[in-house]
Amino acid sequence: MAKIIPVAEMKKMQIEILQEFHQFCITHGIKYYLYGGTLLGAVRHHGFIPWDDDIDLVLPRPDYEQLLNLLRTTKIAPNLEVIHHKINPYYPFPFAKIFDTRTICKIPGMDPRMQIGIWIDLFPMDGLPASQKLQDDHIAQLQSKIKLLKRCSRTFYFSKNPIRLAKNIGIKLLYGHYNYLKLIQEIDMLAQKYPYETSPYIGVIAFCRGKNNVIEKKGFEDQVELPFEQYYFFAPGTYRKYLSNIYGPSCFELPPESERTSGHEFMVYWKEGQNKK
């Protein structure tokens, strides 16, 4: 029977992936930044948010595309692979992941043929215009497609919870006929409508949290180093403003205990014959 990897060990392995990725980016001149809960964890906890269990990074779109092209012929490490929708037909997201090939994750609602292990997320950061109306219209278009993608790409799975089961059946019946790979391509193209290089504003809009994810490019690109689990990784120069935009100005204080929960539900295993050396 495959050996389960506990959360504490999984987090250590995620840090190892991040370290390898960090060095790879330095070697090849690729910009990245800590993002989302990972960035907040670096600022508030100097590491993982204690009740969180993933690592999120953002890359400017030009760096993101450069990285994916480079990884066609170059490996970050022997046990690490990249996955994205252009190379895996079962991968249902418009962003990439770097994962450990020695492991396998079982994720409710995800097609098991995706075959992904312990990972870190890589989100492309795209450009937006100065006009607030154009920003709103652009993000509204993307959000509509993203909402549809989340529903139509979800694989049916049985749940003992009758409410969850009914919801799973409903989603399958209503959205199962959509071609989610085509939808991902549409999202990917639409997100790049405004070129990153010439845009005054930027944001993670190909799989975004909405308008609060947008920030001025000026100052953001100035990389600074922040501590994260006894190491240092790159963060955007305007990281405090960016976090305030995403989570609100009170995000630097601990939330009530009732809000300290993880949104992830998956199990991680060593593949047969594999184990950490």
PyRosetta script that sets phi, psi and omega in degrees:
from pyrosetta import init, pose_from_sequence

init()
pose = pose_from_sequence("MAKIIPVAEMKKMQIEILQEFHQFCITHGIKYYLYGGTLLGAVRHHGFIPWDDDIDLVLPRPDYEQLLNLLRTTKIAPNLEVIHHKINPYYPFPFAKIFDTRTICKIPGMDPRMQIGIWIDLFPMDGLPASQKLQDDHIAQLQSKIKLLKRCSRTFYFSKNPIRLAKNIGIKLLYGHYNYLKLIQEIDMLAQKYPYETSPYIGVIAFCRGKNNVIEKKGFEDQVELPFEQYYFFAPGTYRKYLSNIYGPSCFELPPESERTSGHEFMVYWKEGQNKK")
pose.set_psi(1, 138.1)
pose.set_omega(1, -179.5)
pose.set_phi(2, -63.6)
pose.set_psi(2, 141.8)
pose.set_omega(2, -177.6)
pose.set_phi(3, -85.2)
pose.set_psi(3, 128.5)
pose.set_omega(3, 177.7)
pose.set_phi(4, -71.8)
pose.set_psi(4, 139.4)
pose.set_omega(4, 176.0)
pose.set_phi(5, -98.5)
pose.set_psi(5, 116.1)
pose.set_omega(5, -179.4)
pose.set_phi(6, -66.3)
pose.set_psi(6, 160.8)
pose.set_omega(6, -175.0)
pose.set_phi(7, -58.5)
pose.set_psi(7, -42.6)
pose.set_omega(7, -178.3)
pose.set_phi(8, -60.4)
pose.set_psi(8, -41.9)
pose.set_omega(8, 178.7)
pose.set_phi(9, -70.1)
pose.set_psi(9, -37.9)
pose.set_omega(9, 178.1)
pose.set_phi(10, -59.5)
pose.set_psi(10, -43.0)
pose.set_omega(10, 179.5)
pose.set_phi(11, -62.9)
pose.set_psi(11, -40.5)
pose.set_omega(11, 177.9)
pose.set_phi(12, -62.1)
pose.set_psi(12, -38.8)
pose.set_omega(12, 179.4)
pose.set_phi(13, -69.7)
pose.set_psi(13, -35.1)
pose.set_omega(13, 175.8)
pose.set_phi(14, -63.1)
pose.set_psi(14, -40.1)
pose.set_omega(14, 177.2)
pose.set_phi(15, -63.6)
pose.set_psi(15, -39.1)
pose.set_omega(15, 177.8)
pose.set_phi(16, -63.6)
pose.set_psi(16, -40.4)
pose.set_omega(16, 176.1)
pose.set_phi(17, -62.0)
pose.set_psi(17, -44.1)
pose.set_omega(17, -179.7)
pose.set_phi(18, -63.0)
pose.set_psi(18, -39.9)
pose.set_omega(18, 177.9)
pose.set_phi(19, -62.1)
pose.set_psi(19, -45.2)
pose.set_omega(19, 179.0)
pose.set_phi(20, -62.5)
pose.set_psi(20, -42.9)
pose.set_omega(20, -179.2)
pose.set_phi(21, -65.1)
pose.set_psi(21, -43.1)
pose.set_omega(21, 179.0)
pose.set_phi(22, -56.3)
pose.set_psi(22, -49.4)
pose.set_omega(22, -179.6)
pose.set_phi(23, -65.5)
pose.set_psi(23, -38.7)
pose.set_omega(23, 178.6)
pose.set_phi(24, -61.8)
pose.set_psi(24, -43.7)
pose.set_omega(24, -179.8)
pose.set_phi(25, -65.6)
pose.set_psi(25, -39.7)
pose.set_omega(25, 177.3)
pose.set_phi(26, -62.7)
pose.set_psi(26, -45.5)
pose.set_omega(26, -178.8)
pose.set_phi(27, -60.1)
pose.set_psi(27, -38.7)
pose.set_omega(27, -173.4)
pose.set_phi(28, -104.1)
pose.set_psi(28, 7.6)
pose.set_omega(28, 175.8)
pose.set_phi(29, 66.6)
pose.set_psi(29, 38.8)
pose.set_omega(29, -179.8)
pose.set_phi(30, -105.5)
pose.set_psi(30, 130.2)
pose.set_omega(30, 179.7)
pose.set_phi(31, -86.8)
pose.set_psi(31, 136.7)
pose.set_omega(31, 171.5)
pose.set_phi(32, -143.7)
pose.set_psi(32, 164.6)
pose.set_omega(32, 177.8)
pose.set_phi(33, -143.6)
pose.set_psi(33, 144.9)
pose.set_omega(33, 169.0)
pose.set_phi(34, -59.8)
pose.set_psi(34, 147.8)
pose.set_omega(34, -172.1)
pose.set_phi(35, -143.2)
pose.set_psi(35, 155.4)
pose.set_omega(35, 171.8)
pose.set_phi(36, 58.0)
pose.set_psi(36, -134.3)
pose.set_omega(36, -178.7)
pose.set_phi(37, -64.2)
pose.set_psi(37, -26.1)
pose.set_omega(37, 177.8)
pose.set_phi(38, -68.8)
pose.set_psi(38, -43.0)
pose.set_omega(38, 176.9)
pose.set_phi(39, -65.5)
pose.set_psi(39, -43.6)
pose.set_omega(39, 177.6)
pose.set_phi(40, -62.6)
pose.set_psi(40, -40.0)
pose.set_omega(40, 178.1)
pose.set_phi(41, -62.4)
pose.set_psi(41, -39.7)
pose.set_omega(41, 179.0)
pose.set_phi(42, -62.4)
pose.set_psi(42, -40.9)
pose.set_omega(42, -177.6)
pose.set_phi(43, -75.4)
pose.set_psi(43, -45.4)
pose.set_omega(43, -171.1)
pose.set_phi(44, -90.0)
pose.set_psi(44, -30.2)
pose.set_omega(44, -174.4)
pose.set_phi(45, -124.0)
pose.set_psi(45, -5.2)
pose.set_omega(45, -174.1)
pose.set_phi(46, 58.1)
pose.set_psi(46, 32.0)
pose.set_omega(46, 179.4)
pose.set_phi(47, 171.8)
pose.set_psi(47, -156.8)
pose.set_omega(47, 177.5)
pose.set_phi(48, -56.7)
pose.set_psi(48, 141.4)
pose.set_omega(48, 161.1)
pose.set_phi(49, -61.0)
pose.set_psi(49, 126.2)
pose.set_omega(49, -170.2)
pose.set_phi(50, -50.9)
pose.set_psi(50, -33.4)
pose.set_omega(50, -178.1)
pose.set_phi(51, -99.1)
pose.set_psi(51, 13.1)
pose.set_omega(51, 178.0)
pose.set_phi(52, -105.8)
pose.set_psi(52, 162.1)
pose.set_omega(52, -175.1)
pose.set_phi(53, -148.7)
pose.set_psi(53, 32.1)
pose.set_omega(53, 175.3)
pose.set_phi(54, -144.1)
pose.set_psi(54, 170.6)
pose.set_omega(54, 179.2)
pose.set_phi(55, -128.3)
pose.set_psi(55, 126.1)
pose.set_omega(55, -179.9)
pose.set_phi(56, -117.5)
pose.set_psi(56, 134.6)
pose.set_omega(56, 175.9)
pose.set_phi(57, -128.1)
pose.set_psi(57, 154.5)
pose.set_omega(57, 171.2)
pose.set_phi(58, -121.2)
pose.set_psi(58, 147.7)
pose.set_omega(58, 175.7)
pose.set_phi(59, -131.1)
pose.set_psi(59, 135.6)
pose.set_omega(59, 170.9)
pose.set_phi(60, -52.3)
pose.set_psi(60, 142.7)
pose.set_omega(60, -175.6)
pose.set_phi(61, -49.3)
pose.set_psi(61, -44.5)
pose.set_omega(61, 178.9)
pose.set_phi(62, -60.2)
pose.set_psi(62, -39.1)
pose.set_omega(62, 178.5)
pose.set_phi(63, -70.4)
pose.set_psi(63, -38.0)
pose.set_omega(63, 178.4)
pose.set_phi(64, -60.3)
pose.set_psi(64, -47.9)
pose.set_omega(64, 180.0)
pose.set_phi(65, -67.6)
pose.set_psi(65, -38.1)
pose.set_omega(65, 177.1)
pose.set_phi(66, -60.4)
pose.set_psi(66, -42.7)
pose.set_omega(66, 179.9)
pose.set_phi(67, -62.6)
pose.set_psi(67, -47.9)
pose.set_omega(67, -178.2)
pose.set_phi(68, -63.1)
pose.set_psi(68, -38.4)
pose.set_omega(68, 176.9)
pose.set_phi(69, -65.3)
pose.set_psi(69, -41.9)
pose.set_omega(69, -179.3)
pose.set_phi(70, -64.5)
pose.set_psi(70, -38.1)
pose.set_omega(70, -176.7)
pose.set_phi(71, -75.2)
pose.set_psi(71, -3.0)
pose.set_omega(71, 172.5)
pose.set_phi(72, -67.5)
pose.set_psi(72, -31.2)
pose.set_omega(72, -175.0)
pose.set_phi(73, -123.5)
pose.set_psi(73, -9.2)
pose.set_omega(73, -175.2)
pose.set_phi(74, -127.1)
pose.set_psi(74, 139.4)
pose.set_omega(74, 177.9)
pose.set_phi(75, -102.9)
pose.set_psi(75, 144.4)
pose.set_omega(75, 175.3)
pose.set_phi(76, -70.1)
pose.set_psi(76, -42.8)
pose.set_omega(76, 178.0)
pose.set_phi(77, -158.5)
pose.set_psi(77, 159.5)
pose.set_omega(77, -176.4)
pose.set_phi(78, -56.3)
pose.set_psi(78, -33.5)
pose.set_omega(78, -175.7)
pose.set_phi(79, -99.7)
pose.set_psi(79, 10.0)
pose.set_omega(79, -177.5)
pose.set_phi(80, -115.5)
pose.set_psi(80, 137.7)
pose.set_omega(80, 177.2)
pose.set_phi(81, -132.5)
pose.set_psi(81, 157.4)
pose.set_omega(81, 173.7)
pose.set_phi(82, -100.1)
pose.set_psi(82, 147.6)
pose.set_omega(82, 174.2)
pose.set_phi(83, -134.5)
pose.set_psi(83, 135.3)
pose.set_omega(83, 173.7)
pose.set_phi(84, -157.1)
pose.set_psi(84, 172.0)
pose.set_omega(84, -169.8)
pose.set_phi(85, -66.5)
pose.set_psi(85, -20.1)
pose.set_omega(85, -178.1)
pose.set_phi(86, -77.7)
pose.set_psi(86, -16.3)
pose.set_omega(86, -178.0)
pose.set_phi(87, -120.4)
pose.set_psi(87, -7.1)
pose.set_omega(87, -179.5)
pose.set_phi(88, -138.5)
pose.set_psi(88, 111.1)
pose.set_omega(88, -175.5)
pose.set_phi(89, -69.1)
pose.set_psi(89, -9.5)
pose.set_omega(89, -179.8)
pose.set_phi(90, -101.1)
pose.set_psi(90, 2.8)
pose.set_omega(90, -177.8)
pose.set_phi(91, -91.0)
pose.set_psi(91, 118.7)
pose.set_omega(91, -167.4)
pose.set_phi(92, -102.1)
pose.set_psi(92, 29.3)
pose.set_omega(92, -176.2)
pose.set_phi(93, -128.7)
pose.set_psi(93, 149.6)
pose.set_omega(93, 176.0)
pose.set_phi(94, -90.7)
pose.set_psi(94, 35.8)
pose.set_omega(94, 174.3)
pose.set_phi(95, -148.3)
pose.set_psi(95, 170.2)
pose.set_omega(95, -172.8)
pose.set_phi(96, -107.4)
pose.set_psi(96, 165.8)
pose.set_omega(96, 172.6)
pose.set_phi(97, -134.7)
pose.set_psi(97, 149.1)
pose.set_omega(97, 168.0)
pose.set_phi(98, -107.8)
pose.set_psi(98, 127.2)
pose.set_omega(98, -174.8)
pose.set_phi(99, -134.1)
pose.set_psi(99, 159.1)
pose.set_omega(99, 179.6)
pose.set_phi(100, -87.8)
pose.set_psi(100, 116.6)
pose.set_omega(100, -174.3)
pose.set_phi(101, -71.4)
pose.set_psi(101, -10.7)
pose.set_omega(101, 179.2)
pose.set_phi(102, -80.7)
pose.set_psi(102, -7.9)
pose.set_omega(102, -173.8)
pose.set_phi(103, -122.0)
pose.set_psi(103, 165.5)
pose.set_omega(103, 177.6)
pose.set_phi(104, -140.9)
pose.set_psi(104, 137.5)
pose.set_omega(104, 179.5)
pose.set_phi(105, -110.0)
pose.set_psi(105, 137.6)
pose.set_omega(105, 173.1)
pose.set_phi(106, -108.5)
pose.set_psi(106, 111.6)
pose.set_omega(106, -171.0)
pose.set_phi(107, -118.5)
pose.set_psi(107, 118.7)
pose.set_omega(107, 178.8)
pose.set_phi(108, -56.5)
pose.set_psi(108, 132.9)
pose.set_omega(108, 178.1)
pose.set_phi(109, 87.6)
pose.set_psi(109, -8.2)
pose.set_omega(109, 179.1)
pose.set_phi(110, -104.2)
pose.set_psi(110, 141.1)
pose.set_omega(110, 179.9)
pose.set_phi(111, -63.3)
pose.set_psi(111, 121.7)
pose.set_omega(111, -178.8)
pose.set_phi(112, -62.7)
pose.set_psi(112, -18.7)
pose.set_omega(112, 178.5)
pose.set_phi(113, -71.2)
pose.set_psi(113, -9.9)
pose.set_omega(113, 176.8)
pose.set_phi(114, -63.2)
pose.set_psi(114, -35.5)
pose.set_omega(114, 174.0)
pose.set_phi(115, 56.2)
pose.set_psi(115, 67.3)
pose.set_omega(115, 179.3)
pose.set_phi(116, -118.1)
pose.set_psi(116, 146.6)
pose.set_omega(116, 177.5)
pose.set_phi(117, -108.8)
pose.set_psi(117, -163.8)
pose.set_omega(117, 178.6)
pose.set_phi(118, -53.4)
pose.set_psi(118, 131.4)
pose.set_omega(118, -170.1)
pose.set_phi(119, -135.7)
pose.set_psi(119, 168.7)
pose.set_omega(119, 161.8)
pose.set_phi(120, -125.4)
pose.set_psi(120, 147.2)
pose.set_omega(120, -177.1)
pose.set_phi(121, -92.4)
pose.set_psi(121, 141.6)
pose.set_omega(121, 177.3)
pose.set_phi(122, -124.0)
pose.set_psi(122, 111.0)
pose.set_omega(122, -178.6)
pose.set_phi(123, -103.7)
pose.set_psi(123, 132.2)
pose.set_omega(123, 173.7)
pose.set_phi(124, -75.3)
pose.set_psi(124, 144.7)
pose.set_omega(124, 177.9)
pose.set_phi(125, -111.4)
pose.set_psi(125, 121.7)
pose.set_omega(125, -173.7)
pose.set_phi(126, -111.2)
pose.set_psi(126, 167.9)
pose.set_omega(126, -177.0)
pose.set_phi(127, -84.9)
pose.set_psi(127, 156.7)
pose.set_omega(127, 174.6)
pose.set_phi(128, -140.4)
pose.set_psi(128, 153.4)
pose.set_omega(128, -179.3)
pose.set_phi(129, -77.8)
pose.set_psi(129, 171.8)
pose.set_omega(129, 179.2)
pose.set_phi(130, -74.1)
pose.set_psi(130, -31.5)
pose.set_omega(130, -177.7)
pose.set_phi(131, -64.0)
pose.set_psi(131, 124.0)
pose.set_omega(131, 179.6)
pose.set_phi(132, -64.4)
pose.set_psi(132, -36.7)
pose.set_omega(132, 179.5)
pose.set_phi(133, -66.1)
pose.set_psi(133, -43.9)
pose.set_omega(133, 178.2)
pose.set_phi(134, -64.3)
pose.set_psi(134, -37.4)
pose.set_omega(134, 175.5)
pose.set_phi(135, -60.6)
pose.set_psi(135, -48.8)
pose.set_omega(135, -178.2)
pose.set_phi(136, -60.8)
pose.set_psi(136, -44.5)
pose.set_omega(136, -178.7)
pose.set_phi(137, -64.7)
pose.set_psi(137, -42.2)
pose.set_omega(137, -178.4)
pose.set_phi(138, -64.2)
pose.set_psi(138, -46.6)
pose.set_omega(138, -179.0)
pose.set_phi(139, -68.5)
pose.set_psi(139, -36.7)
pose.set_omega(139, 178.2)
pose.set_phi(140, -61.9)
pose.set_psi(140, -40.8)
pose.set_omega(140, 176.8)
pose.set_phi(141, -61.2)
pose.set_psi(141, -46.2)
pose.set_omega(141, -179.1)
pose.set_phi(142, -66.3)
pose.set_psi(142, -43.1)
pose.set_omega(142, -178.6)
pose.set_phi(143, -61.2)
pose.set_psi(143, -37.0)
pose.set_omega(143, 179.1)
pose.set_phi(144, -63.5)
pose.set_psi(144, -43.4)
pose.set_omega(144, 179.7)
pose.set_phi(145, -70.7)
pose.set_psi(145, -37.7)
pose.set_omega(145, 179.3)
pose.set_phi(146, -64.8)
pose.set_psi(146, -41.7)
pose.set_omega(146, 178.4)
pose.set_phi(147, -60.3)
pose.set_psi(147, -42.7)
pose.set_omega(147, 178.2)
pose.set_phi(148, -65.8)
pose.set_psi(148, -41.4)
pose.set_omega(148, 179.8)
pose.set_phi(149, -59.9)
pose.set_psi(149, -44.8)
pose.set_omega(149, -178.4)
pose.set_phi(150, -59.4)
pose.set_psi(150, -32.2)
pose.set_omega(150, -178.5)
pose.set_phi(151, -83.6)
pose.set_psi(151, -44.7)
pose.set_omega(151, -173.4)
pose.set_phi(152, -78.3)
pose.set_psi(152, -19.0)
pose.set_omega(152, -179.4)
pose.set_phi(153, -90.5)
pose.set_psi(153, -4.9)
pose.set_omega(153, -176.4)
pose.set_phi(154, -79.0)
pose.set_psi(154, 124.1)
pose.set_omega(154, 179.0)
pose.set_phi(155, -80.3)
pose.set_psi(155, 136.3)
pose.set_omega(155, 179.7)
pose.set_phi(156, -63.8)
pose.set_psi(156, 136.8)
pose.set_omega(156, 172.4)
pose.set_phi(157, -142.9)
pose.set_psi(157, 147.9)
pose.set_omega(157, -178.3)
pose.set_phi(158, -75.0)
pose.set_psi(158, 140.5)
pose.set_omega(158, 176.3)
pose.set_phi(159, -131.3)
pose.set_psi(159, 140.8)
pose.set_omega(159, 176.5)
pose.set_phi(160, -73.6)
pose.set_psi(160, -18.0)
pose.set_omega(160, 176.4)
pose.set_phi(161, -78.6)
pose.set_psi(161, 116.2)
pose.set_omega(161, -174.9)
pose.set_phi(162, -62.5)
pose.set_psi(162, -33.2)
pose.set_omega(162, 178.9)
pose.set_phi(163, -68.4)
pose.set_psi(163, -44.9)
pose.set_omega(163, 177.9)
pose.set_phi(164, -63.6)
pose.set_psi(164, -41.2)
pose.set_omega(164, 179.9)
pose.set_phi(165, -62.5)
pose.set_psi(165, -44.6)
pose.set_omega(165, 178.9)
pose.set_phi(166, -62.4)
pose.set_psi(166, -39.0)
pose.set_omega(166, 178.9)
pose.set_phi(167, -66.0)
pose.set_psi(167, -42.6)
pose.set_omega(167, 179.3)
pose.set_phi(168, -61.8)
pose.set_psi(168, -41.7)
pose.set_omega(168, 178.8)
pose.set_phi(169, -65.0)
pose.set_psi(169, -43.9)
pose.set_omega(169, -179.8)
pose.set_phi(170, -61.4)
pose.set_psi(170, -44.2)
pose.set_omega(170, 179.2)
pose.set_phi(171, -62.1)
pose.set_psi(171, -42.7)
pose.set_omega(171, -179.5)
pose.set_phi(172, -63.0)
pose.set_psi(172, -43.7)
pose.set_omega(172, -178.1)
pose.set_phi(173, -68.3)
pose.set_psi(173, -39.5)
pose.set_omega(173, -174.9)
pose.set_phi(174, -81.5)
pose.set_psi(174, -34.5)
pose.set_omega(174, -170.1)
pose.set_phi(175, -121.7)
pose.set_psi(175, -2.1)
pose.set_omega(175, -174.7)
pose.set_phi(176, -65.0)
pose.set_psi(176, -18.6)
pose.set_omega(176, -177.0)
pose.set_phi(177, -85.4)
pose.set_psi(177, -9.0)
pose.set_omega(177, -178.9)
pose.set_phi(178, -73.5)
pose.set_psi(178, 146.5)
pose.set_omega(178, 175.1)
pose.set_phi(179, -89.5)
pose.set_psi(179, 99.1)
pose.set_omega(179, -173.0)
pose.set_phi(180, -72.0)
pose.set_psi(180, -27.1)
pose.set_omega(180, 177.3)
pose.set_phi(181, -66.0)
pose.set_psi(181, -39.5)
pose.set_omega(181, 176.3)
pose.set_phi(182, -64.6)
pose.set_psi(182, -38.8)
pose.set_omega(182, 179.4)
pose.set_phi(183, -66.2)
pose.set_psi(183, -39.2)
pose.set_omega(183, 176.6)
pose.set_phi(184, -61.1)
pose.set_psi(184, -43.2)
pose.set_omega(184, 178.4)
pose.set_phi(185, -61.3)
pose.set_psi(185, -40.1)
pose.set_omega(185, 178.2)
pose.set_phi(186, -64.1)
pose.set_psi(186, -43.0)
pose.set_omega(186, 178.8)
pose.set_phi(187, -63.2)
pose.set_psi(187, -44.5)
pose.set_omega(187, -178.8)
pose.set_phi(188, -60.2)
pose.set_psi(188, -43.5)
pose.set_omega(188, -179.8)
pose.set_phi(189, -70.5)
pose.set_psi(189, -43.2)
pose.set_omega(189, -178.9)
pose.set_phi(190, -64.6)
pose.set_psi(190, -37.6)
pose.set_omega(190, -179.5)
pose.set_phi(191, -61.6)
pose.set_psi(191, -26.3)
pose.set_omega(191, -177.2)
pose.set_phi(192, -96.8)
pose.set_psi(192, 15.8)
pose.set_omega(192, -178.8)
pose.set_phi(193, -56.6)
pose.set_psi(193, -41.9)
pose.set_omega(193, 179.3)
pose.set_phi(194, -105.4)
pose.set_psi(194, 111.9)
pose.set_omega(194, -175.2)
pose.set_phi(195, -56.1)
pose.set_psi(195, 134.9)
pose.set_omega(195, -179.7)
pose.set_phi(196, -57.2)
pose.set_psi(196, -44.0)
pose.set_omega(196, -172.0)
pose.set_phi(197, -60.8)
pose.set_psi(197, -32.6)
pose.set_omega(197, -174.4)
pose.set_phi(198, -108.6)
pose.set_psi(198, 6.3)
pose.set_omega(198, -176.3)
pose.set_phi(199, -93.6)
pose.set_psi(199, 137.9)
pose.set_omega(199, 179.1)
pose.set_phi(200, -78.5)
pose.set_psi(200, -20.4)
pose.set_omega(200, 178.8)
pose.set_phi(201, -121.8)
pose.set_psi(201, 154.1)
pose.set_omega(201, -179.4)
pose.set_phi(202, -140.6)
pose.set_psi(202, 162.3)
pose.set_omega(202, 177.7)
pose.set_phi(203, -175.7)
pose.set_psi(203, 161.5)
pose.set_omega(203, 174.5)
pose.set_phi(204, -85.5)
pose.set_psi(204, 89.7)
pose.set_omega(204, -171.5)
pose.set_phi(205, -108.3)
pose.set_psi(205, -11.1)
pose.set_omega(205, 178.0)
pose.set_phi(206, -75.2)
pose.set_psi(206, -15.9)
pose.set_omega(206, 174.1)
pose.set_phi(207, -157.5)
pose.set_psi(207, 67.5)
pose.set_omega(207, -160.9)
pose.set_phi(208, -102.7)
pose.set_psi(208, 165.6)
pose.set_omega(208, 174.4)
pose.set_phi(209, -86.2)
pose.set_psi(209, -7.4)
pose.set_omega(209, -179.8)
pose.set_phi(210, 115.5)
pose.set_psi(210, -161.6)
pose.set_omega(210, -173.4)
pose.set_phi(211, -61.7)
pose.set_psi(211, -28.9)
pose.set_omega(211, -178.7)
pose.set_phi(212, -68.7)
pose.set_psi(212, -6.7)
pose.set_omega(212, 179.0)
pose.set_phi(213, -86.2)
pose.set_psi(213, -8.2)
pose.set_omega(213, -175.0)
pose.set_phi(214, -86.7)
pose.set_psi(214, 141.7)
pose.set_omega(214, 179.1)
pose.set_phi(215, -150.3)
pose.set_psi(215, 156.2)
pose.set_omega(215, 175.1)
pose.set_phi(216, -62.7)
pose.set_psi(216, 137.9)
pose.set_omega(216, -180.0)
pose.set_phi(217, -69.7)
pose.set_psi(217, -34.7)
pose.set_omega(217, -178.5)
pose.set_phi(218, -59.5)
pose.set_psi(218, 123.4)
pose.set_omega(218, 180.0)
pose.set_phi(219, 92.2)
pose.set_psi(219, -32.7)
pose.set_omega(219, -179.2)
pose.set_phi(220, -62.5)
pose.set_psi(220, -41.2)
pose.set_omega(220, -173.7)
pose.set_phi(221, -72.8)
pose.set_psi(221, -8.4)
pose.set_omega(221, 179.2)
pose.set_phi(222, -76.4)
pose.set_psi(222, 98.5)
pose.set_omega(222, -176.1)
pose.set_phi(223, -64.9)
pose.set_psi(223, 135.0)
pose.set_omega(223, 171.1)
pose.set_phi(224, -126.0)
pose.set_psi(224, 160.6)
pose.set_omega(224, 179.5)
pose.set_phi(225, -104.2)
pose.set_psi(225, 134.3)
pose.set_omega(225, 177.3)
pose.set_phi(226, -124.2)
pose.set_psi(226, 148.0)
pose.set_omega(226, 179.2)
pose.set_phi(227, -73.4)
pose.set_psi(227, 139.7)
pose.set_omega(227, 176.8)
pose.set_phi(228, -149.3)
pose.set_psi(228, 108.6)
pose.set_omega(228, 179.3)
pose.set_phi(229, 52.1)
pose.set_psi(229, 53.4)
pose.set_omega(229, 174.8)
pose.set_phi(230, 72.5)
pose.set_psi(230, 8.3)
pose.set_omega(230, 175.7)
pose.set_phi(231, -125.5)
pose.set_psi(231, 175.1)
pose.set_omega(231, 176.4)
pose.set_phi(232, -123.4)
pose.set_psi(232, 135.4)
pose.set_omega(232, 179.1)
pose.set_phi(233, -134.3)
pose.set_psi(233, 167.8)
pose.set_omega(233, -173.2)
pose.set_phi(234, -82.4)
pose.set_psi(234, 140.9)
pose.set_omega(234, 176.0)
pose.set_phi(235, -133.4)
pose.set_psi(235, 159.6)
pose.set_omega(235, 178.4)
pose.set_phi(236, -70.2)
pose.set_psi(236, 151.0)
pose.set_omega(236, -178.8)
pose.set_phi(237, -60.3)
pose.set_psi(237, -32.9)
pose.set_omega(237, -178.8)
pose.set_phi(238, -102.9)
pose.set_psi(238, 42.4)
pose.set_omega(238, -172.3)
pose.set_phi(239, -63.6)
pose.set_psi(239, -35.0)
pose.set_omega(239, -178.6)
pose.set_phi(240, -68.7)
pose.set_psi(240, -40.8)
pose.set_omega(240, 177.2)
pose.set_phi(241, -65.1)
pose.set_psi(241, -41.0)
pose.set_omega(241, -179.2)
pose.set_phi(242, -63.4)
pose.set_psi(242, -44.7)
pose.set_omega(242, 178.4)
pose.set_phi(243, -64.2)
pose.set_psi(243, -39.1)
pose.set_omega(243, 177.4)
pose.set_phi(244, -62.4)
pose.set_psi(244, -38.6)
pose.set_omega(244, 177.4)
pose.set_phi(245, -62.4)
pose.set_psi(245, -44.9)
pose.set_omega(245, -173.7)
pose.set_phi(246, -74.7)
pose.set_psi(246, -47.8)
pose.set_omega(246, -170.8)
pose.set_phi(247, -110.6)
pose.set_psi(247, -8.6)
pose.set_omega(247, -176.6)
pose.set_phi(248, 98.1)
pose.set_psi(248, 155.6)
pose.set_omega(248, -174.5)
pose.set_phi(249, -64.1)
pose.set_psi(249, -17.3)
pose.set_omega(249, -179.2)
pose.set_phi(250, -88.5)
pose.set_psi(250, 4.7)
pose.set_omega(250, -173.8)
pose.set_phi(251, -65.8)
pose.set_psi(251, -17.5)
pose.set_omega(251, -178.0)
pose.set_phi(252, -81.7)
pose.set_psi(252, -5.2)
pose.set_omega(252, 174.3)
pose.set_phi(253, -102.3)
pose.set_psi(253, 152.1)
pose.set_omega(253, 179.5)
pose.set_phi(254, -65.0)
pose.set_psi(254, 135.9)
pose.set_omega(254, 177.6)
pose.set_phi(255, -76.5)
pose.set_psi(255, 167.6)
pose.set_omega(255, 174.9)
pose.set_phi(256, -58.5)
pose.set_psi(256, 152.1)
pose.set_omega(256, -177.9)
pose.set_phi(257, -58.0)
pose.set_psi(257, -30.9)
pose.set_omega(257, -179.5)
pose.set_phi(258, -64.4)
pose.set_psi(258, -19.7)
pose.set_omega(258, -178.1)
pose.set_phi(259, -100.1)
pose.set_psi(259, 1.4)
pose.set_omega(259, -177.3)
pose.set_phi(260, -90.7)
pose.set_psi(260, 71.3)
pose.set_omega(260, -178.8)
pose.set_phi(261, -130.6)
pose.set_psi(261, 153.3)
pose.set_omega(261, 176.4)
pose.set_phi(262, -93.1)
pose.set_psi(262, 141.1)
pose.set_omega(262, 179.8)
pose.set_phi(263, -93.0)
pose.set_psi(263, 6.1)
pose.set_omega(263, -174.8)
pose.set_phi(264, -102.3)
pose.set_psi(264, 139.3)
pose.set_omega(264, 178.7)
pose.set_phi(265, -133.1)
pose.set_psi(265, 93.8)
pose.set_omega(265, 177.3)
pose.set_phi(266, -156.1)
pose.set_psi(266, 160.6)
pose.set_omega(266, 177.5)
pose.set_phi(267, -114.4)
pose.set_psi(267, 144.8)
pose.set_omega(267, -178.6)
pose.set_phi(268, -122.7)
pose.set_psi(268, 136.9)
pose.set_omega(268, -177.1)
pose.set_phi(269, -133.0)
pose.set_psi(269, 155.4)
pose.set_omega(269, 165.1)
pose.set_phi(270, -75.4)
pose.set_psi(270, 139.0)
pose.set_omega(270, 172.7)
pose.set_phi(271, -67.0)
pose.set_psi(271, 155.4)
pose.set_omega(271, 178.8)
pose.set_phi(272, -56.7)
pose.set_psi(272, 128.8)
pose.set_omega(272, 178.7)
pose.set_phi(273, 83.5)
pose.set_psi(273, -1.0)
pose.set_omega(273, -179.9)
pose.set_phi(274, -111.1)
pose.set_psi(274, 152.2)
pose.set_omega(274, 173.9)
pose.set_phi(275, -168.4)
pose.set_psi(275, 160.5)
pose.set_omega(275, 179.7)
pose.set_phi(276, -72.5)
pose.set_psi(276, 129.4)
pose.set_omega(276, -179.0)
pose.set_phi(277, -87.8)
pose.dump_pdb("model.pdb")
